[in-house]
Amino acid sequence: MLTLVHAPLSRSFRMLWLLEELVADYDIRYVTIRRRDGSGGVDPDNPHPHGQVPALLHDGRLVTESVAVAQYLTDLFPRSEMGRPMGDPQRGDYLSWLAYYAGVIEPMQIAHMTGSTAGNPDLARLHAAMCERVITTLEAQPYVLGDRVSSVDIIVASSLMWMRDLLPPSAAIDAHVARMAARPALQRAQAKDRPEGQ
Ligand SMILES: N[C@@H](CCC(=O)N[C@@H](CS)C(=O)NCC(=O)O)C(=O)O
């Protein structure tokens, strides 16, 4: 049994989208989270150690951190195009990009958004290198790993759907976001982002 612990309009949306891509049988546990505007609050029904989302429960076992949840889920559905199972020639690329998202892309985007790159040449260099790498990758191929989509595309594209300014202007990035936005699983996930009737 899979349960996604989810809050509307949050990072857990990308795992909702992934679960739809996997055509998984799952439940959603809607929870409240602390919001930047001061609203919301930690939900006692959320098993995440920091009261954050996403959290995934698999037969009662807890998985947290978006890229760990993505890897866990795609390993659970090895025939899905969304992952690269053990033995796939792109397994290394897949794990590298998931870790690169969590360890470099998102922290650099946050550093840039909060102005930390402005007065710090090291951070500014790392941010510029990250932007260049993502852009040149998507200029060369339709998806982050090449010709085939993966959960990395969901994670990268959904952050840009939320805020396009996270990466510099680029036709290749816009085309990638548009390609991902056209996926039927995204529309299905959007219909489930909020509890029914809300
Ligand atoms: N590194 C975590 C970040 C999770 C995270 O920050 N989630 C936000 C939602 S977008 C949250 O739950 N915020 C509420 C809080 O920090 O209390 C992941 O990627 O899973």
The ligand as an SDF file (V2000), in Angstrom:
LIG
                    3D

 20 19  0  0  0  0  0  0  0  0999 V2000
   14.2320   18.7540    0.6860 N   0  0  0  0  0  0  0  0  0  0  0  0
   12.8220   18.5020    0.8670 C   0  0  0  0  0  0  0  0  0  0  0  0
   12.1070   19.8370    0.9780 C   0  0  0  0  0  0  0  0  0  0  0  0
   10.6710   19.6620    1.3600 C   0  0  0  0  0  0  0  0  0  0  0  0
    9.9910   21.0080    1.5930 C   0  0  0  0  0  0  0  0  0  0  0  0
   10.6360   22.0320    1.8680 O   0  0  0  0  0  0  0  0  0  0  0  0
    8.6680   20.9940    1.4790 N   0  0  0  0  0  0  0  0  0  0  0  0
    7.8980   22.1830    1.7560 C   0  0  0  0  0  0  0  0  0  0  0  0
    6.7140   22.2650    0.7930 C   0  0  0  0  0  0  0  0  0  0  0  0
    7.1440   22.9810   -0.7260 S   0  0  0  0  0  0  0  0  0  0  0  0
    7.3110   22.0820    3.1470 C   0  0  0  0  0  0  0  0  0  0  0  0
    6.8380   21.0350    3.5180 O   0  0  0  0  0  0  0  0  0  0  0  0
    7.3220   23.2090    3.8760 N   0  0  0  0  0  0  0  0  0  0  0  0
    6.7670   23.2750    5.1840 C   0  0  0  0  0  0  0  0  0  0  0  0
    7.8050   23.4060    6.2660 C   0  0  0  0  0  0  0  0  0  0  0  0
    8.9940   23.5660    5.9630 O   0  0  0  0  0  0  0  0  0  0  0  0
    7.4350   23.3480    7.4210 O   0  0  0  0  0  0  0  0  0  0  0  0
   12.2780   17.6890   -0.3060 C   0  0  0  0  0  0  0  0  0  0  0  0
   12.6480   17.9720   -1.4590 O   0  0  0  0  0  0  0  0  0  0  0  0
   11.5000   16.7680   -0.1070 O   0  0  0  0  0  0  0  0  0  0  0  0
  1  2  1  0
  2  3  1  0
  2 18  1  0
  3  4  1  0
  4  5  1  0
  5  6  2  0
  5  7  1  0
  7  8  1  0
  8  9  1  0
  8 11  1  0
  9 10  1  0
 11 12  2  0
 11 13  1  0
 13 14  1  0
 14 15  1  0
 15 16  2  0
 15 17  1  0
 18 19  2  0
 18 20  1  0
M  END
$$$$
